[in-house]
Amino acid sequence: MEFEPHKCVEDEFKGNKILKIIKIDEEGNEVEKFGTIVSFGYKKAAYILQNIEEIKKFVESNEKKE
């Protein structure tokens, strides 16, 4: 599966640090409208890391064949 150009950036929401995965243009700038793919804070990031193998299995079993 091919993904649109993207990158991870740290940001802040209501005084708390968050990590965002954003769509970017050719120059590496965030796409203005609907540029955020996903964002989450420390606690969700920790849960994701604890379950990364299950997440990988989910992605692999649901990949679209092109």
Residue pairs with C-beta under 8 A, 6 or more apart in sequence:
1 63
1 64
1 66
4 23
5 23
5 24
5 25
5 26
6 21
6 22
6 23
6 24
6 37
7 21
7 22
7 24
7 28
8 19
8 20
8 21
8 22
9 19
9 20
9 22
9 30
10 17
10 18
10 19
10 20
11 17
11 18
11 19
11 20
11 39
12 18
13 39
13 41
16 41
16 42
17 41
17 42
18 39
18 40
18 41
19 39
19 40
19 41
19 45
20 36
20 37
20 38
20 39
21 36
21 37
21 38
21 39
22 30
22 31
22 35
22 36
22 37
23 30
23 31
23 34
23 35
23 36
23 37
24 30
24 31
24 35
25 31
40 48
48 55
